[in-house]
Amino acid sequence: MLEKEVTIQVDPGLQARPAAQFVQKANGFTSEIFIEKDEKRINAKSIMGLMSLALTKGNIIKIMTDGDDDQEALDDLVAFVENKQ
């Protein structure tokens, strides 16, 4: 399992449209993908799970990936959260 802590730079955070885009990206990978914030872990392929974290710009989260394409998934999702895509 790979993991990385990142600060959300997407404005206004992973809410509404950015959350849907993140989940769509996550679902493009075969790896299991999780997000953790304040010791609460959710499946990053679930829009409801992601919305339940109420992630806003400036929040620090941990993205975890595990599977055949885990490095690619981690790199892509970290870049999205850091607003580099």
C-alpha positions as CSV (number, residue, x, y, z in Angstrom):
1,M,0.0,0.0,0.0
2,L,1.2,3.5,-1.0
3,E,0.2,6.6,0.9
4,K,0.8,10.3,0.8
5,E,-0.3,13.3,2.9
6,V,-1.4,16.2,0.8
7,T,-3.0,19.6,1.4
8,I,-6.1,20.3,-0.6
9,Q,-5.5,23.2,-3.1
10,V,-8.6,22.7,-5.2
11,D,-11.0,25.7,-4.6
12,P,-13.4,25.4,-2.7
13,G,-12.2,21.9,-1.8
14,L,-13.5,18.4,-2.6
15,Q,-17.1,19.4,-2.7
16,A,-19.8,19.2,-5.5
17,R,-18.1,19.3,-8.9
18,P,-14.4,18.7,-7.7
19,A,-15.6,15.8,-5.6
20,A,-17.4,14.2,-8.6
21,Q,-14.3,14.7,-10.7
22,F,-12.1,13.2,-8.1
23,V,-14.4,10.1,-7.7
24,Q,-14.5,9.7,-11.5
25,K,-10.7,9.8,-11.6
26,A,-10.4,7.3,-8.8
27,N,-12.9,4.9,-10.5
28,G,-10.6,4.9,-13.5
29,F,-8.0,2.8,-11.6
30,T,-8.3,-0.8,-10.6
31,S,-6.5,-0.2,-7.3
32,E,-8.3,0.2,-4.0
33,I,-8.2,3.9,-3.1
34,F,-8.9,5.4,0.3
35,I,-8.8,8.9,1.8
36,E,-8.2,9.5,5.5
37,K,-8.9,12.6,7.5
38,D,-8.8,12.9,11.3
39,E,-8.7,9.1,11.5
40,K,-11.8,8.6,9.4
41,R,-11.2,6.5,6.4
42,I,-13.4,6.4,3.3
43,N,-13.4,4.6,-0.1
44,A,-12.3,7.3,-2.5
45,K,-14.5,5.7,-5.2
46,S,-17.6,6.6,-3.3
47,I,-19.1,10.1,-3.8
48,M,-21.1,9.8,-0.6
49,G,-18.1,8.8,1.4
50,L,-16.1,11.6,0.0
51,M,-18.8,14.2,0.7
52,S,-19.1,12.9,4.3
53,L,-15.6,14.2,5.0
54,A,-16.6,17.8,4.0
55,L,-13.1,18.5,2.7
56,T,-12.3,22.2,2.1
57,K,-9.3,24.0,0.7
58,G,-6.4,23.8,3.1
59,N,-7.4,20.5,4.7
60,I,-4.7,17.9,5.0
61,I,-5.7,14.4,3.9
62,K,-3.9,11.1,3.4
63,I,-4.5,9.3,0.1
64,M,-3.8,5.6,0.1
65,T,-3.7,3.3,-2.9
66,D,-3.2,-0.5,-3.2
67,G,-3.3,-2.6,-6.3
68,D,-1.7,-3.1,-9.8
69,D,-1.8,0.6,-10.7
70,D,-1.3,2.1,-7.2
71,Q,1.6,4.4,-8.1
72,E,-0.2,5.9,-11.1
73,A,-3.4,6.3,-9.1
74,L,-1.6,8.0,-6.2
75,D,0.4,10.4,-8.5
76,D,-2.8,11.3,-10.5
77,L,-5.0,11.9,-7.5
78,V,-2.3,13.8,-5.6
79,A,-1.8,16.1,-8.6
80,F,-5.6,16.7,-8.8
81,V,-5.9,17.5,-5.1
82,E,-2.9,19.8,-5.3
83,N,-4.6,21.6,-8.3
84,K,-1.8,20.7,-10.7
85,Q,-4.1,19.2,-13.4
